[in-house]
Amino acid sequence: MSSLAGMDGGRDTKKAAMMELLEEILIEILLRLPVKCLLKFKTVCKSWRSIINSPKFIKEHLNHAHATHYNQHKNFLGLLIPSWNASSRCVMYKEISDGIVHAKQFDFPYQLHASHHEGIPIRVCNFCDGLICFNMFGRGILLWNPSFPLEYKIIRNSQLDIGFTLMGYDSSTDDYKIVSIPSYSSNERFPQRCFFVEVFSLKSSSWRKREISKNFFTYNICQLTGIYTRNHLHWTATRNSDEDDVTELIVYFDLVEERLDHVNLPTSYNDWTLLIYKECLGIVGANSEGQGELWVLQDYCGMKSSWNKIFKIAPSGIGVQYHSCFTRTGEILVHNGDLGLRFYDIKDGSFKKVVIQGDNITDENAFYASPYVESLVSPRLCQ
């Protein structure tokens, strides 16, 4: 009898090991699938739903998406068509290998806002891990993931006089944070040589004040949008040392140490834009001759030596506006008021028209673009 029991126990052990191995294989397969497929597969059975809904899987799927973002055949771009009125729409573009861009229109964020606050604008702040952060101008902050069209989170505004709002991920605490930065006029000096930002933690679901000391100058925000990458939020600003001295720079907020600082530009430009190049902060700018350059930030010491020039962009002669998007092949997305959206090929200096396919969607007046990675991160559950 004991021998038979031992045989049964051995079979049970082997069966459990085999089931564990099959689950590991299943997870490896699921990690490589797009979000759209995973949402369908959640209905296959309870075990699949449990795997896909688990925080561990959601994080691993996101990490895999980030790791393969620049090598995959389909690269997602997020593009918002003007949002200075409540009837504007959010449009997500998906680039495919034949150069045609399929566009999908989402009405939800704007319809939600317009239904409560007719005529009051809503504006995108930035993208992070598939989430889009919107500022509803005194009515709250909206977090939304297009993968879950009907799921959203509205966060009450902080108590500060908000200049603008950005969202990012603090990897040291596994927490998403929203930072509200006050805006000061160019002639204003800090009383008591300090000022405050407020930080909202999605884990604790609360705001807290953070004192930021700056002894010699103020930062004057240039744009109401910013960029998140590698535990840092970035935006463009100017520094006023005196009435005649105005310096352009990049201000950043370190989400881990929760400190504010700046980094100088590698050189002066007539026109420049922040962007993300292979998960690093970069800028692309044009000089007075129309020559463009891409620089990537190596560290945050604020010195010119921390920048690395990647390539030059030939003068285009069409007055393009650069966007913070690169395709998998290294093309940069640009926009021209007359010609619309174009991809600029950094290898041969050519411009290629962006062919958009979508119902009642055009590329007119596009004003904001950012790398976008699909994710399973739900705005309701990322805490």
C-alpha positions, 0 to 999 in steps of 0.5 A: 500500500505504501508503495502505491501511495508513493507512486501516486505521490510521485505522479501528483508531483510530476503533474504539478510540475508539468502544470507549473511549466505549462503556466510559465510557458503560457505567461511567456506567450501572453507577455508578447501579445498586444493589449487588445488580444489580452483583453479578449483572452480574459474571457477564455477562463478564470485562470487566464483572467487571473493571470492577466489581471495580476499586478505582476503580469501587468508590470511584466507586460509593460516592461516587455513593451518598453523593451521592445518598443524600438524593435517591434514592427508596429510602433504606437504614437499618441497624437492629440488634435487641438484641445482648446475647446471642449468639442476636440477629440483625442486621436491615437495613431498607429504606424504600420510597416507599409507607411500608412497610419491608421487613426482611431478617434476617442471621444470619451475624455472630451465628452465627459468634460464637456458634459459637466463644464460646457465650453471650458477647455481640457488639455493633455499634460503628458503620457506615461506607461499607457496613461494619459494625464489631462488638465481640466483647468481647475475642475480636476485632473483626469487619468485615462488609458485608451485601452480601457475606454470607459475607465478613468480617474478624476483627481481633485486639484492641489491647493497651489496656484497651478502653472501646469501638471505632469505625471510620472512613475517613481520606480523606487516606490512603485508609485505613479505621481502627479506633480503640480508646479506653480507658475511665476511671472518673469519679474517676480522673485521668490518670497523667502527664496523658496517655493512649493510644488505639490505631489499627488501619490496614487498609492496614498491617494493624497496630495502633499506639499514639497518645498523647493529652494532656489536662491537666485532665479525663477523658472518661467514655464514656456509650454503647458506640456512636458515629457516623462522618462526614467523617473524624471519629468521635463519641461521647457522654461526660461531663467531671468537673472535680470531684465535683459538676460533671459536664458532658455533651459530645461527644468526637471523634477526628480520623482525619486528624490522629489527635487527640482533642478535644471539642465542647460541646453547644449547650444543656443537655438532659434527653435527647439523641442523636447523629445524622447530618443530610445528612452532618453531625454533629447532635444532637436533644434534648428539654428539660424541657417535652418540646420537641425541637430539631435542631442541626447542627455547623458546625465543631469549635471547641467553641463554641456559635456553631458549632452551627446550629439546624435545626428544633424538634420539637413535644412528642410526649407519648409519650416517644420515643427518637430514632434517628440516621436521617433519611429522604429526605423529612426524617422522623426515625426514633423509637422508643417502648416502647409504640408501636414504631417511628415516623417523625416528620415535621418539616414538620407534627409528625405521627407515622407508624407504620413498617410492617415486612414480613419473616418473624418480624421485629418492631420490639420493643426496637429500640435502634440505628439508623444511616444505611446506604449500600450499597457494594461495599467488601469487608472482605477487600479494603479495604486 
